[in-house]
Amino acid sequence: MSERGSLLAVDDDPEVRATIRDYFEHCGFEVYVANDGEAMHKVLATRRIDLVLLDVNLPGADGLSLARELRSKQDIGIIILAGAGQVIDRIVGLEMGADDYVAKPFDPRELLARMKSVLRRKGKGSRPCVPQELHPEVVKMGNCTLDLAAHHLYDGNGEQVPLTSMEFDLLHAFVSHPDRVLSRSQLLELAHRNQGDVFDRSIDIRMARIRRKIEEDPENPQVLKTVRGAGYIYISGRKK
């Protein structure tokens, strides 16, 4: 296993697959490629993969469907590769649970930076889903517990709740600034994603997903509340 991590590129364009393999093997990654979902599953069945690059337009099951399937089954890094004009696909990709997206044609150096960011926040190598003891650096969020060291969220029964790296970064931003209104631009900055191609709506998409995971009633949130016209606030419940 490479110290950099293992990468699976799923794209039906042989030139794109060759470019990814050549560049990222040179960068020290263990690289696998697949041209569709079926080939992707064969690799995942026999190899430990840290991050998957998914093209949106694939024969058979498309990249968005595959992203949703992967996210429902395992904690793995997912980056969507979408055409520069496919804004709707990018939004849907985030809703499906992708950690990030990169527009095609892409600069391999930008893709490398995004990959390193996802892998860093995910933590290369998986940890047990339910630890014997939670790390001391934990925060209660409603009925859930956020383990800041392990980058894991646990429900009230101690079961791990899947999180994307961006969702974790947002939760970390909130618990670092409890009972304080944070605007969308502040959240983008605090989550290390204040980049030109990141849109404010991505925050709203992630917030909706997070609320479904930590709120008893996502339609009437009590932990992460909306402040109309200002942003969002984490209600810590701490006495002042």
C-alpha positions as a Markdown table, in Angstrom:
| # | Residue | x | y | z |
|---|---|---|---|---|
| 1 | Met | 0.0 | 0.0 | 0.0 |
| 2 | Ser | 1.4 | 3.4 | -1.0 |
| 3 | Glu | 1.9 | 5.9 | 1.9 |
| 4 | Arg | 0.1 | 8.4 | -0.2 |
| 5 | Gly | -3.0 | 6.3 | -0.4 |
| 6 | Ser | -4.9 | 4.3 | -3.0 |
| 7 | Leu | -7.0 | 5.9 | -5.8 |
| 8 | Leu | -9.6 | 4.5 | -8.1 |
| 9 | Ala | -10.5 | 6.6 | -11.2 |
| 10 | Val | -13.8 | 5.7 | -12.8 |
| 11 | Asp | -14.1 | 7.2 | -16.3 |
| 12 | Asp | -15.1 | 5.9 | -19.7 |
| 13 | Asp | -12.5 | 8.0 | -21.5 |
| 14 | Pro | -9.3 | 6.0 | -21.9 |
| 15 | Glu | -7.2 | 9.2 | -22.2 |
| 16 | Val | -8.5 | 10.5 | -18.9 |
| 17 | Arg | -7.8 | 7.2 | -17.2 |
| 18 | Ala | -4.2 | 7.2 | -18.7 |
| 19 | Thr | -3.6 | 10.8 | -17.6 |
| 20 | Ile | -4.8 | 10.1 | -14.0 |
| 21 | Arg | -2.8 | 6.9 | -13.8 |
| 22 | Asp | 0.4 | 8.4 | -15.1 |
| 23 | Tyr | 0.3 | 11.6 | -13.1 |
| 24 | Phe | -0.8 | 10.2 | -9.7 |
| 25 | Glu | 1.4 | 7.1 | -9.8 |
| 26 | His | 4.3 | 9.6 | -10.3 |
| 27 | Cys | 3.0 | 11.4 | -7.3 |
| 28 | Gly | 3.2 | 8.3 | -5.2 |
| 29 | Phe | -0.4 | 7.0 | -5.2 |
| 30 | Glu | -1.4 | 3.4 | -5.8 |
| 31 | Val | -3.8 | 3.9 | -8.8 |
| 32 | Tyr | -6.5 | 1.7 | -10.2 |
| 33 | Val | -8.8 | 2.6 | -13.1 |
| 34 | Ala | -12.3 | 1.4 | -14.2 |
| 35 | Asn | -14.4 | 2.4 | -17.2 |
| 36 | Asp | -17.9 | 1.9 | -15.6 |
| 37 | Gly | -19.7 | 0.9 | -12.4 |
| 38 | Glu | -19.3 | -2.8 | -12.9 |
| 39 | Ala | -15.6 | -2.5 | -13.2 |
| 40 | Met | -15.5 | -0.2 | -10.2 |
| 41 | His | -17.2 | -2.8 | -8.0 |
| 42 | Lys | -14.7 | -5.5 | -9.1 |
| 43 | Val | -11.8 | -3.3 | -8.0 |
| 44 | Leu | -13.5 | -2.4 | -4.7 |
| 45 | Ala | -14.1 | -6.1 | -4.0 |
| 46 | Thr | -10.5 | -6.9 | -4.1 |
| 47 | Arg | -8.6 | -3.7 | -3.2 |
| 48 | Arg | -8.7 | -1.3 | -0.3 |
| 49 | Ile | -9.4 | 2.1 | -1.9 |
| 50 | Asp | -9.0 | 5.4 | 0.0 |
| 51 | Leu | -10.6 | 7.7 | -2.6 |
| 52 | Val | -12.7 | 7.3 | -5.8 |
| 53 | Leu | -12.8 | 9.8 | -8.7 |
| 54 | Leu | -16.2 | 9.4 | -10.4 |
| 55 | Asp | -17.0 | 10.8 | -13.8 |
| 56 | Val | -20.7 | 12.0 | -14.0 |
| 57 | Asn | -21.3 | 10.6 | -17.5 |
| 58 | Leu | -20.7 | 6.8 | -17.4 |
| 59 | Pro | -22.2 | 4.0 | -19.3 |
| 60 | Gly | -24.8 | 2.1 | -17.3 |
| 61 | Ala | -25.1 | 3.5 | -13.8 |
| 62 | Asp | -24.0 | 7.1 | -13.8 |
| 63 | Gly | -21.5 | 8.7 | -11.5 |
| 64 | Leu | -24.1 | 10.3 | -9.3 |
| 65 | Ser | -25.9 | 7.0 | -8.7 |
| 66 | Leu | -22.6 | 5.3 | -7.9 |
| 67 | Ala | -21.7 | 8.1 | -5.5 |
| 68 | Arg | -24.9 | 7.6 | -3.6 |
| 69 | Glu | -24.4 | 3.9 | -3.5 |
| 70 | Leu | -20.8 | 4.2 | -2.2 |
| 71 | Arg | -21.7 | 6.7 | 0.4 |
| 72 | Ser | -24.5 | 4.5 | 1.8 |
| 73 | Lys | -22.1 | 1.5 | 2.2 |
| 74 | Gln | -18.7 | 2.8 | 3.3 |
| 75 | Asp | -16.7 | 5.7 | 4.5 |
| 76 | Ile | -14.6 | 6.5 | 1.4 |
| 77 | Gly | -13.4 | 9.7 | -0.2 |
| 78 | Ile | -15.5 | 10.6 | -3.3 |
| 79 | Ile | -14.7 | 13.3 | -5.8 |
| 80 | Ile | -17.1 | 13.9 | -8.7 |
| 81 | Leu | -15.6 | 14.9 | -12.1 |
| 82 | Ala | -18.2 | 17.0 | -13.9 |
| 83 | Gly | -18.1 | 19.1 | -17.1 |
| 84 | Ala | -17.5 | 22.8 | -16.5 |
| 85 | Gly | -21.1 | 23.6 | -17.4 |
| 86 | Gln | -22.8 | 20.9 | -15.4 |
| 87 | Val | -23.8 | 23.0 | -12.4 |
| 88 | Ile | -27.0 | 20.9 | -11.7 |
| 89 | Asp | -24.9 | 17.7 | -11.7 |
| 90 | Arg | -22.5 | 19.3 | -9.2 |
| 91 | Ile | -25.3 | 20.2 | -6.8 |
| 92 | Val | -26.8 | 16.8 | -7.1 |
| 93 | Gly | -23.4 | 15.3 | -6.6 |
| 94 | Leu | -23.1 | 17.1 | -3.3 |
| 95 | Glu | -26.5 | 15.9 | -2.3 |
| 96 | Met | -25.5 | 12.4 | -3.1 |
| 97 | Gly | -22.7 | 12.6 | -0.6 |
| 98 | Ala | -19.6 | 13.4 | -2.6 |
| 99 | Asp | -16.8 | 15.1 | -0.7 |
| 100 | Asp | -15.9 | 17.4 | -3.6 |
| 101 | Tyr | -16.1 | 18.0 | -7.3 |
| 102 | Val | -13.7 | 19.1 | -9.9 |
| 103 | Ala | -14.6 | 20.5 | -13.4 |
| 104 | Lys | -13.4 | 18.9 | -16.5 |
| 105 | Pro | -11.0 | 19.4 | -18.2 |
| 106 | Phe | -9.1 | 19.6 | -15.0 |
| 107 | Asp | -5.6 | 20.6 | -14.0 |
| 108 | Pro | -4.0 | 17.5 | -12.4 |
| 109 | Arg | -2.3 | 19.8 | -9.9 |
| 110 | Glu | -5.7 | 21.2 | -8.7 |
| 111 | Leu | -7.1 | 17.7 | -8.6 |
| 112 | Leu | -4.1 | 16.6 | -6.5 |
| 113 | Ala | -4.7 | 19.4 | -4.0 |
| 114 | Arg | -8.4 | 18.5 | -3.7 |
| 115 | Met | -7.5 | 14.8 | -3.2 |
| 116 | Lys | -5.0 | 15.6 | -0.5 |
| 117 | Ser | -7.5 | 17.8 | 1.3 |
| 118 | Val | -10.2 | 15.0 | 1.2 |
| 119 | Leu | -7.7 | 12.3 | 2.3 |
| 120 | Arg | -6.3 | 14.6 | 5.1 |
| 121 | Arg | -9.8 | 15.3 | 6.5 |
| 122 | Lys | -10.9 | 11.7 | 6.1 |
| 123 | Gly | -7.7 | 10.3 | 7.7 |
| 124 | Lys | -6.0 | 7.6 | 5.5 |
| 125 | Gly | -6.8 | 4.2 | 6.9 |
| 126 | Ser | -10.1 | 3.3 | 8.5 |
| 127 | Arg | -10.8 | 3.3 | 12.2 |
| 128 | Pro | -13.2 | 1.0 | 14.0 |
| 129 | Cys | -16.8 | 2.2 | 13.6 |
| 130 | Val | -17.6 | 1.9 | 17.3 |
| 131 | Pro | -14.7 | 2.4 | 19.6 |
| 132 | Gln | -14.5 | 0.9 | 23.0 |
| 133 | Glu | -14.0 | 4.3 | 24.4 |
| 134 | Leu | -14.6 | 7.6 | 22.8 |
| 135 | His | -11.7 | 9.9 | 22.5 |
| 136 | Pro | -11.8 | 12.6 | 25.2 |
| 137 | Glu | -12.1 | 15.3 | 22.6 |
| 138 | Val | -15.7 | 14.8 | 21.9 |
| 139 | Val | -18.7 | 17.2 | 21.6 |
| 140 | Lys | -22.4 | 16.4 | 22.1 |
| 141 | Met | -24.6 | 17.7 | 19.3 |
| 142 | Gly | -28.2 | 16.9 | 20.2 |
| 143 | Asn | -28.4 | 13.1 | 20.6 |
| 144 | Cys | -25.2 | 12.6 | 18.6 |
| 145 | Thr | -21.5 | 12.8 | 19.6 |
| 146 | Leu | -18.8 | 14.3 | 17.4 |
| 147 | Asp | -15.3 | 12.8 | 17.9 |
| 148 | Leu | -13.0 | 15.6 | 16.7 |
| 149 | Ala | -9.9 | 13.4 | 16.7 |
| 150 | Ala | -11.3 | 10.5 | 14.8 |
| 151 | His | -13.5 | 12.7 | 12.5 |
| 152 | His | -16.4 | 10.5 | 13.3 |
| 153 | Leu | -20.1 | 11.2 | 14.3 |
| 154 | Tyr | -21.9 | 8.7 | 16.5 |
| 155 | Asp | -25.7 | 8.5 | 17.1 |
| 156 | Gly | -27.3 | 7.9 | 20.4 |
| 157 | Asn | -26.7 | 4.2 | 20.2 |
| 158 | Gly | -23.0 | 4.6 | 19.6 |
| 159 | Glu | -23.3 | 3.7 | 15.9 |
| 160 | Gln | -21.1 | 5.6 | 13.5 |
| 161 | Val | -23.0 | 8.0 | 11.2 |
| 162 | Pro | -21.4 | 8.4 | 7.8 |
| 163 | Leu | -19.9 | 11.9 | 7.2 |
| 164 | Thr | -18.3 | 13.5 | 4.2 |
| 165 | Ser | -15.1 | 15.5 | 4.9 |
| 166 | Met | -16.9 | 18.7 | 4.1 |
| 167 | Glu | -19.7 | 17.8 | 6.5 |
| 168 | Phe | -17.2 | 17.1 | 9.3 |
| 169 | Asp | -15.4 | 20.4 | 8.6 |
| 170 | Leu | -18.7 | 22.3 | 8.9 |
| 171 | Leu | -19.5 | 20.5 | 12.2 |
| 172 | His | -16.0 | 21.3 | 13.4 |
| 173 | Ala | -16.6 | 25.0 | 12.5 |
| 174 | Phe | -19.8 | 25.1 | 14.5 |
| 175 | Val | -18.5 | 23.5 | 17.6 |
| 176 | Ser | -15.4 | 25.8 | 17.5 |
| 177 | His | -17.8 | 28.8 | 17.4 |
| 178 | Pro | -20.8 | 27.7 | 19.6 |
| 179 | Asp | -23.8 | 29.9 | 20.0 |
| 180 | Arg | -22.6 | 32.3 | 17.4 |
| 181 | Val | -24.2 | 33.1 | 14.0 |
| 182 | Leu | -21.9 | 32.1 | 11.1 |
| 183 | Ser | -22.6 | 33.4 | 7.6 |
| 184 | Arg | -22.3 | 31.2 | 4.6 |
| 185 | Ser | -19.1 | 32.9 | 3.6 |
| 186 | Gln | -17.7 | 32.4 | 7.1 |
| 187 | Leu | -18.6 | 28.8 | 7.0 |
| 188 | Leu | -16.9 | 28.4 | 3.6 |
| 189 | Glu | -13.7 | 30.0 | 5.0 |
| 190 | Leu | -13.8 | 28.0 | 8.3 |
| 191 | Ala | -14.3 | 24.8 | 6.3 |
| 192 | His | -11.2 | 25.6 | 4.2 |
| 193 | Arg | -13.2 | 25.8 | 1.1 |
| 194 | Asn | -13.3 | 29.6 | 0.3 |
| 195 | Gln | -12.5 | 29.0 | -3.3 |
| 196 | Gly | -13.8 | 30.7 | -6.4 |
| 197 | Asp | -15.8 | 27.7 | -7.7 |
| 198 | Val | -17.5 | 27.0 | -4.5 |
| 199 | Phe | -21.1 | 28.3 | -4.3 |
| 200 | Asp | -23.1 | 29.4 | -1.3 |
| 201 | Arg | -25.8 | 26.9 | -2.1 |
| 202 | Ser | -23.3 | 24.1 | -1.3 |
| 203 | Ile | -23.6 | 25.1 | 2.4 |
| 204 | Asp | -27.4 | 24.8 | 2.3 |
| 205 | Ile | -27.1 | 21.4 | 0.7 |
| 206 | Arg | -24.7 | 20.2 | 3.3 |
| 207 | Met | -26.7 | 21.7 | 6.2 |
| 208 | Ala | -29.8 | 19.8 | 5.0 |
| 209 | Arg | -27.8 | 16.6 | 5.0 |
| 210 | Ile | -26.3 | 17.2 | 8.4 |
| 211 | Arg | -29.6 | 18.0 | 10.0 |
| 212 | Arg | -31.0 | 14.7 | 8.8 |
| 213 | Lys | -28.2 | 13.1 | 10.7 |
| 214 | Ile | -28.2 | 14.9 | 14.0 |
| 215 | Glu | -31.7 | 16.5 | 14.4 |
| 216 | Glu | -34.6 | 14.6 | 15.9 |
| 217 | Asp | -36.8 | 16.7 | 13.6 |
| 218 | Pro | -34.8 | 18.0 | 10.6 |
| 219 | Glu | -37.8 | 20.2 | 9.6 |
| 220 | Asn | -37.7 | 21.9 | 13.1 |
| 221 | Pro | -34.0 | 22.0 | 14.0 |
| 222 | Gln | -32.9 | 22.6 | 17.5 |
| 223 | Val | -29.2 | 22.1 | 17.3 |
| 224 | Leu | -28.2 | 23.8 | 14.1 |
| 225 | Lys | -30.7 | 26.6 | 13.5 |
| 226 | Thr | -31.1 | 29.0 | 10.6 |
| 227 | Val | -30.9 | 32.7 | 11.3 |
| 228 | Arg | -32.9 | 34.3 | 8.5 |
| 229 | Gly | -30.8 | 36.6 | 6.4 |
| 230 | Ala | -27.6 | 35.9 | 8.5 |
| 231 | Gly | -26.6 | 32.3 | 8.4 |
| 232 | Tyr | -26.6 | 29.4 | 10.8 |
| 233 | Ile | -26.0 | 29.0 | 14.5 |
| 234 | Tyr | -25.0 | 25.9 | 16.6 |
| 235 | Ile | -27.0 | 25.9 | 19.9 |
| 236 | Ser | -24.6 | 24.2 | 22.3 |
| 237 | Gly | -26.9 | 24.0 | 25.3 |
| 238 | Arg | -24.2 | 25.2 | 27.6 |
| 239 | Lys | -25.2 | 27.3 | 30.5 |
| 240 | Lys | -23.9 | 30.9 | 30.4 |
